[in-house]
Amino acid sequence: MTGRERYLNALQGKPVDRICVGSPTSLATYEEMRRLGIEWPDAHYEAAPIALLAERSYTDHGYDSIMPYFSIILGAAALGAEIEWGEDPWEFDKGTGKIISGPRMPAVSPPNPWTTPDEIVIPDDFLERRETKAVIDSIRILRERHPDAAVIGKVMGPWTLSYHMFGPQEFLINVILDPDYVHACLDRLMPASIEFANAQIEAGADAICLADHSTGDLVRAETYRDYLMPVHQKITPQINSPVILHCCGKTLDRMQYIKDAGFEAFHFATENDPHEAKAVVGDFNLVGNVSNFVTLLSGRPEDVAFEVEDIVSAGIDIIAPECAVPPQVTNENLMAVPAAARGEFQGDPSITDPRNMAHEYRVEVAKQSAAASSGPALSL
C-alpha cells in the first residue's frame, strides 16, 4: 500500500497493511529549516519553500502524509487581519551549537479587525490573496511531486476564525451575553472555511483538517453541542473530501458530539487519555495524540517510542503528534513516532527506563484540578 492509500483507508475505516502514521497538522522543525536553508515567515506565504519544508515528513521522516499549512492564521490574513509574522533571529547554544529558538509562529496583531457580525465580508479574491494562494499552490506542487503520499489540506473553522477576527475574549463572552451574535459569526464565516477547503482539494489534497478550537479549557461540551456542532454538520457535507476535526485541549466530554458532527476522524490532544477516548467513540476514527511539549520536546526518543506504543495499544487509528509540533523538536524524536508505531524503533540499549511522560502529565493535572475545584467557577 502507498502512504496515500493507507491514510485514506484508515480515515474511512477500511483495512490497512500496517498502522497509518500521518499528521494533519504541522511537522515543520527548525532543524529542517536550517538544513534546507529556508525559514519562516517565507515558508508561510511562498509556495515553493512551503512545499520543500512540508514534504520532509514523507521523504525523510517516515510519515505517510504531508501537510503544508504550518500556522493557524493564514485564513485570517486573507480576510484582512494584520499579522505579526514572528521574524525573530536564530539563537544557538554557544557550547553545543544546538538551536535554542528561531522565527516564531505568526499571530494576529491587535486590534482585531471586526467588532460585530455585520462587518463580516469574505473578499471576492479571498482564494487569490497571498496567504491562501500559497497553500493552494504548495498542494499543487506536492501532489505532482509525491503522487503516493497523502496530502492533507487545512483550514480554520468559523469558531477559530471568530477568535482571530473578533478576539477570543470578545467572541466568547457573547456565548453568555448575546447568543445571536455568536450564531451570526459562525454562519457568516462558514463559507470561508468551505471555499478554502475545496480549493485545496481541487489542487490535489486528499483530505482536509478543519481546526476549530472549542476546547474544554474554554467552553463546556454543551456549548459545542448547541453552537458549533450544527455548523459542523452543515460544513462537512459541503467539503469534497474526508474531513478531520482538530481541537486542542480537553475534549473527552464532547467526543460523542464530535462523532455525530459528520467528520471522518478527530485529531485529539494529550490532555485526553487515548484508552478513554477510544472507549468513548468506539468505531469512530481517532488521530493522535503523541504529546508535543511533554514528550516530543522534552523527552528522549525512547520516551517517545514508549508513549507511541501505548497509543497504538489503545486502538488509535492514525498515529500522529497531538498538534503542530514545536519547531524546536528534534528530527530524531519526530522520526521515533513512525518507527515505534510500526515496531521498528531501535533505541539506545543502555536506556532501560523509558517513561510515558504524557500519562504522568495527565495524572499530575488531574491531581491539581481536584485540588482547585472546590471554589465556584464561571463556565461558558
C-alpha positions in Angstrom: 0.0 0.0 0.0 1.1 3.5 -0.7 1.0 6.1 2.1 -1.9 7.8 0.3 -3.9 4.6 0.1 -3.1 3.7 3.7 -4.1 7.1 5.0 -7.4 7.2 3.1 -8.2 3.7 4.1 -7.6 4.4 7.7 -9.7 7.6 7.5 -12.6 5.6 6.1 -12.3 2.6 8.4 -11.0 0.2 5.7 -8.3 -2.4 6.1 -4.6 -1.2 6.0 -1.5 -3.2 5.6 0.2 -1.6 8.6 -0.8 1.1 11.1 -1.0 4.5 9.5 1.2 7.4 10.7 0.5 10.8 9.5 -0.2 14.2 10.9 -3.0 16.6 9.8 -1.0 19.5 11.5 2.5 20.9 11.0 5.6 18.8 11.4 8.0 21.6 10.5 11.1 21.9 12.6 14.0 24.3 13.0 16.4 21.5 12.2 14.9 21.1 8.8 14.7 24.8 8.1 18.5 25.1 8.8 19.3 22.1 6.7 17.2 23.3 3.8 18.2 27.0 4.0 14.6 28.2 4.3 12.8 29.7 7.2 9.6 31.4 8.4 7.9 33.7 7.5 8.8 33.0 3.8 7.6 29.4 4.4 4.2 30.6 5.4 3.3 32.6 2.3 5.6 31.4 -0.5 4.6 28.1 -2.2 8.0 26.7 -3.1 9.6 26.8 0.4 6.3 25.7 2.0 6.3 22.5 -0.2 10.0 21.9 0.4 9.7 22.1 4.2 6.4 20.1 4.3 7.5 17.2 2.2 10.2 16.2 4.6 7.7 14.4 6.8 7.2 12.0 3.9 10.5 11.9 2.2 12.8 11.8 5.3 10.9 11.2 8.5 8.8 8.1 7.7 5.2 9.6 7.8 2.5 8.6 5.3 1.4 12.2 4.9 2.4 15.7 4.0 0.6 18.8 5.5 1.8 22.2 4.1 0.0 24.8 6.3 2.2 25.4 9.3 0.4 28.1 11.3 -3.3 28.9 12.1 -3.6 32.5 10.8 -3.5 32.3 7.0 -7.2 32.4 6.6 -7.4 35.4 8.9 -4.7 37.1 7.0 -6.6 36.7 3.8 -9.7 38.1 5.5 -7.8 41.2 6.3 -6.3 40.7 9.7 -2.9 42.3 10.4 -0.3 39.7 11.2 2.8 39.7 13.4 4.9 37.3 11.4 7.4 36.4 14.1 10.6 37.3 12.3 12.8 36.5 15.3 16.6 35.9 14.9 18.1 32.4 15.4 19.6 31.7 18.8 22.1 28.9 19.4 23.7 27.3 22.4 27.3 28.6 22.5 28.7 25.4 23.8 26.8 22.8 21.7 25.6 24.8 18.7 22.1 23.4 19.4 19.2 25.5 18.2 17.5 27.3 21.1 15.0 29.4 19.1 14.2 30.9 15.8 11.4 32.5 13.8 8.3 32.0 15.9 4.7 31.2 14.8 2.8 34.2 13.5 -0.2 35.7 15.3 -3.0 38.2 14.7 -1.9 41.7 15.7 -4.4 43.7 17.8 -6.7 45.4 17.4 -8.9 42.7 15.9 -10.4 43.7 12.5 -14.1 43.3 13.3 -16.4 44.1 16.3 -19.9 42.9 15.0 -21.1 40.2 12.7 -22.4 42.8 10.3 -18.8 43.7 9.4 -18.0 40.2 8.1 -17.1 40.3 4.5 -15.4 37.4 2.6 -13.4 39.2 -0.2 -14.1 38.2 -3.8 -10.4 37.5 -4.2 -10.1 35.5 -0.9 -8.5 32.5 -2.6 -6.1 34.7 -4.6 -4.7 36.5 -1.7 -1.0 35.8 -0.9 -1.5 33.5 2.1 -4.3 31.3 0.8 -2.9 31.1 -2.7 0.5 30.0 -1.3 -1.1 27.0 0.5 -3.2 26.1 -2.6 -0.2 26.3 -4.9 2.0 24.3 -2.5 -0.5 21.5 -2.5 -0.4 21.5 -6.3 3.4 21.2 -6.2 3.2 18.4 -3.6 0.6 16.4 -5.5 2.7 16.4 -8.6 5.9 15.7 -6.8 4.5 12.9 -4.5 1.7 11.0 -6.0 1.9 8.2 -3.4 1.8 10.5 -0.4 -1.3 11.5 1.4 -1.5 15.3 1.1 -3.6 16.9 3.8 -5.0 20.4 3.5 -6.0 22.5 6.4 -8.5 25.3 7.2 -9.6 27.1 10.3 -13.3 26.6 11.1 -15.6 29.5 11.9 -15.1 29.3 15.7 -11.4 29.8 15.4 -11.8 32.4 12.6 -14.0 34.3 15.1 -11.2 34.2 17.7 -8.9 35.8 15.1 -11.2 38.4 13.7 -13.1 39.5 16.8 -10.7 38.4 19.6 -11.2 35.3 21.8 -12.4 37.2 24.9 -14.8 39.4 22.9 -16.2 36.4 21.0 -16.5 34.0 23.9 -18.2 36.5 26.3 -21.1 36.6 23.9 -21.8 32.9 24.4 -23.4 34.2 27.6 -24.3 37.8 26.7 -25.5 37.6 23.1 -26.0 34.1 21.6 -27.4 35.6 18.4 -24.0 37.4 17.9 -22.2 34.0 18.1 -24.5 32.2 15.8 -24.2 35.1 13.2 -20.4 35.0 13.4 -20.4 31.2 12.7 -22.9 31.3 9.9 -21.2 34.2 8.1 -17.7 32.8 8.4 -18.6 29.3 7.4 -18.3 29.9 3.6 -14.6 31.0 4.1 -13.8 27.6 5.6 -15.6 25.7 2.9 -14.2 27.7 -0.1 -10.6 27.4 1.1 -11.0 23.7 1.8 -12.5 22.9 -1.6 -9.8 24.9 -3.3 -7.1 22.8 -1.6 -8.9 19.6 -2.6 -9.1 20.8 -6.2 -5.4 21.4 -6.1 -4.8 17.8 -5.0 -5.4 17.4 -1.3 -6.7 14.0 -0.3 -8.4 15.2 3.0 -8.9 18.3 5.0 -8.1 19.1 8.6 -10.7 21.5 10.0 -9.2 23.2 13.0 -11.8 24.6 15.3 -10.8 25.2 18.9 -13.9 24.8 21.0 -11.7 23.2 23.7 -12.8 22.2 27.1 -10.2 24.6 28.5 -12.5 27.5 27.3 -16.1 26.2 26.8 -18.4 23.4 28.0 -19.3 20.4 26.0 -22.9 21.7 25.8 -21.5 24.9 24.1 -20.0 22.8 21.4 -23.3 20.9 21.0 -25.5 23.9 20.9 -23.4 26.4 18.9 -20.7 24.6 16.8 -22.0 21.1 16.2 -24.9 22.3 14.0 -22.4 24.4 12.0 -20.1 21.5 11.6 -23.0 19.3 10.4 -23.5 21.9 7.7 -19.9 22.2 6.7 -18.8 18.6 6.4 -21.2 17.6 3.5 -20.0 20.7 1.6 -16.3 19.8 1.7 -15.5 17.4 -1.2 -13.2 15.0 0.7 -12.8 13.3 4.1 -12.6 15.9 6.9 -10.6 15.6 10.1 -11.6 17.8 13.0 -8.7 19.2 15.1 -9.2 20.7 18.5 -6.6 21.2 21.2 -7.1 20.6 24.9 -9.6 18.7 26.9 -12.3 17.2 24.6 -13.2 13.8 26.1 -16.6 15.2 27.3 -17.6 16.3 23.7 -16.2 13.5 21.6 -19.6 11.9 21.3 -20.9 15.1 19.8 -17.9 15.4 17.5 -18.6 11.8 16.4 -22.1 12.9 15.4 -21.0 16.0 13.5 -20.1 14.4 10.2 -16.3 14.1 10.4 -14.3 11.1 9.3 -12.0 11.4 12.2 -11.0 13.6 15.2 -7.4 14.7 15.9 -7.1 15.0 19.6 -4.7 16.2 22.2 -2.5 14.9 25.1 -5.0 16.1 27.8 -7.2 13.1 26.8 -6.2 9.6 27.7 -6.2 7.6 24.4 -7.7 4.5 26.0 -10.6 6.5 27.5 -11.0 8.4 24.2 -11.4 5.2 22.2 -13.8 3.8 24.7 -16.0 6.9 24.3 -16.1 7.0 20.5 -16.0 3.2 19.6 -15.5 2.7 15.9 -15.2 6.4 15.1 -11.6 7.2 13.8 -9.2 9.0 16.1 -5.9 10.6 15.1 -3.2 11.4 17.7 -2.1 12.0 20.3 1.6 12.0 20.9 2.5 14.8 23.4 4.3 17.8 21.9 5.6 19.8 24.9 5.7 16.9 27.4 7.4 14.2 25.3 8.5 15.2 21.8 10.0 18.5 23.0 11.4 17.3 26.4 11.7 13.6 26.2 14.2 11.1 24.7 13.4 9.1 21.6 12.9 6.1 23.9 10.2 8.0 25.8 8.5 9.0 22.5 8.5 5.3 21.4 7.1 4.2 24.8 4.2 6.6 24.6 3.5 5.7 20.9 3.3 2.0 21.8 0.7 2.9 24.4 -1.3 4.9 21.9 -1.2 2.0 19.4 -2.4 -0.4 22.1 -5.3 1.9 22.8 -6.5 1.3 19.2 -6.0 4.8 17.9 -6.5 4.6 14.1 -3.8 7.1 12.8 -0.8 7.9 14.9 0.4 11.5 15.0 1.6 14.2 17.2 -1.2 15.9 19.1 -1.0 19.2 17.2 1.5 21.3 15.2 4.9 20.3 16.7 7.0 22.9 18.4 9.7 23.7 15.8 12.4 23.0 18.4 11.5 19.3 18.4 14.4 17.3 17.0 14.2 15.2 13.9 15.3 12.2 16.0 12.2 12.5 18.2 9.9 13.1 15.3 11.2 10.0 13.5 10.7 7.9 16.6 6.9 8.2 16.1 6.5 6.2 12.9 9.4 3.9 13.8 7.7 2.9 17.1 4.2 2.7 15.6 5.5 0.1 13.1 7.5 -1.8 15.6 10.8 -0.7 14.0 12.2 1.5 16.7 15.7 0.7 17.8 16.6 2.8 20.9 19.7 3.1 23.0 20.2 -0.3 24.7 21.6 1.5 27.8 18.3 3.3 28.4 16.2 0.9 30.4 13.7 3.4 32.0 11.5 4.8 29.2 8.6 6.9 30.6 5.1 7.5 29.4 5.5 11.2 30.1 2.0 12.1 28.7 0.4 9.7 31.2 2.4 11.2 34.1 1.3 14.6 32.9 -2.3 13.7 32.9 -2.1 12.2 36.4 -0.5 15.4 37.7 -3.0 17.6 36.0 -5.9 15.6 37.5 -4.4 16.0 41.0 -4.1 19.8 40.5 -7.6 20.1 39.1 -9.0 18.1 42.0 -7.3 20.4 44.5 -8.5 23.6 42.7 -12.1 22.5 42.1 -13.5 23.4 45.5 -14.5 27.0 44.6 -17.1 28.4 42.2 -16.3 28.9 38.6 -17.9 30.7 35.6 -18.3 28.3 32.7 -19.2 29.1 29.1 
